[in-house]
Amino acid sequence: MPTHLASIYCGISIFLLGCLALITPSGYSISALLLLVGGLYALTQPKVRLNSADKWLLITLALFTLEGIFNGLWHQLSSQSYDKVIRFILAIPIFFYIRWAKPSVSWVWGGLGIGGTLIGFQALYERIAHGVERVSGYTNAIQFGNLSILTALFCLAGLGWSLTRQSKKRSAFTWLLIFGAIGGILGSLLSGSRGGWVGLPLVLLVLYRAYHPFFSLRLKLSLGILVIITGLVVFSIPQLNVQPRIQRAFEDIALYQKGNSNTSLGARFEMWQGAIQLIQAKPILGWGKDHYQNGMVELAEQGYANPVVKTFSHAHNEFIDRTAKHGVVGLIILLLLYGVPLWYFNPYLKNPDLSIRALAVSGTILPVAYIDFGLSQTFLSHNSGVMMYALWLVIWAACLRNTIEASTSPAATEP
């Protein structure tokens, strides 16, 4: 395949991820399959040069898969237990493909802008046409809402890149990314997924750290006031269902303190307590995915846990659930999966080239957002959570390396 055709094919594949991930059934799988085919082909081409940071990133993806396979074999789990962990190591050839094909990053940002806009329209359609209280797209409300806000945050990060475009393209891409951000935020609000809102200040801090030098004090104050006003307006609009969801959270906590665990948060608290007991029983390698629920049922029947825990196959917390099923070994690998990307992208958060900075910001937002999502949901136990993390991680990393190379090349051209 000629290199220029490979570049276009790669760009379209990434574009489809941003565009279709949440608005079609398993939309992320379409892009994943296309990119994997390209990745397998790229492995037959001249090898891509890797620096030490690239190697650590790819080793981390491989370790996550290998630990998952080892845990499955140790606990004699069913073959289905390997399905999701395999996808992390399959992201490695995709990294090589993007590095080799060098697609224009316009495909990336354009797909996200259009995808975020379509998410907003889909959420509105579900709410208005079908009267759905918590919109969920083609997944569940939590996954849809959190991945919607992730799309919005990527779009906001991309605004730095759009400022580097030529005048006509700058305006078009800027507005596209703004609409994408609005659509993603709307999808999150209409999903009622509170977990994605809790860590939002931390993620916004990443954006502020990267872009605040470009804002005057007056503009910073204006933006701060705008954020506060927007939050109050969103809170006060009944149709968005934000106020009732927040009030319900406080009510759940109050009821739990009175001994009532039959609420959303109350059930989570009981699951966390039960899972912590399982961790204490098998701290090194955990219980394994297939045996976790049996352990919780046994705790409940012996009176050591609330009966509500028997109906859930996970702990609704990524870190507690991972430790209960994979032990401390699995928790360490999970922390590496989030920590290594933070280390990888951090040096470029203040790069003078805004194209590089925007990619580094997005790459940093990804693990920070997933850490937030994981506080109240086992995000990586879902296909959407696994696929979106693995794919976007290698996309941001590979595009970052390509952009750095282009900016330092004597014959550098606009990406």
HELIX and SHEET records of a PDB file:
HELIX    1   1 THR A    3  LEU A   20  1                                  18    
HELIX    2   2 GLY A   27  ALA A   42  1                                  16    
HELIX    3   3 SER A   52  TRP A   74  1                                  23    
HELIX    4   4 SER A   79  TYR A   82  5                                   4    
HELIX    5   5 ASP A   83  ALA A  101  1                                  19    
HELIX    6   6 VAL A  105  HIS A  130  1                                  26    
HELIX    7   7 ALA A  141  SER A  162  1                                  22    
HELIX    8   8 SER A  167  SER A  191  1                                  25    
HELIX    9   9 GLY A  195  VAL A  198  1                                   4    
HELIX   10  10 LEU A  200  TYR A  211  1                                  12    
HELIX   11  11 HIS A  212  PHE A  214  5                                   3    
HELIX   12  12 LEU A  217  SER A  236  1                                  20    
HELIX   13  13 PRO A  238  LEU A  240  5                                   3    
HELIX   14  14 VAL A  242  GLN A  257  1                                  16    
HELIX   15  15 SER A  264  ALA A  281  1                                  18    
HELIX   16  16 LYS A  289  GLU A  301  1                                  13    
HELIX   17  17 PRO A  307  THR A  311  5                                   5    
HELIX   18  18 GLU A  318  PHE A  345  1                                  28    
HELIX   19  19 ASN A  346  TYR A  348  5                                   3    
HELIX   20  20 LEU A  354  PHE A  373  1                                  20    
HELIX   21  21 PHE A  379  SER A  381  5                                   3    
HELIX   22  22 ASN A  383  THR A  408  1                                  26    
END                                                                             
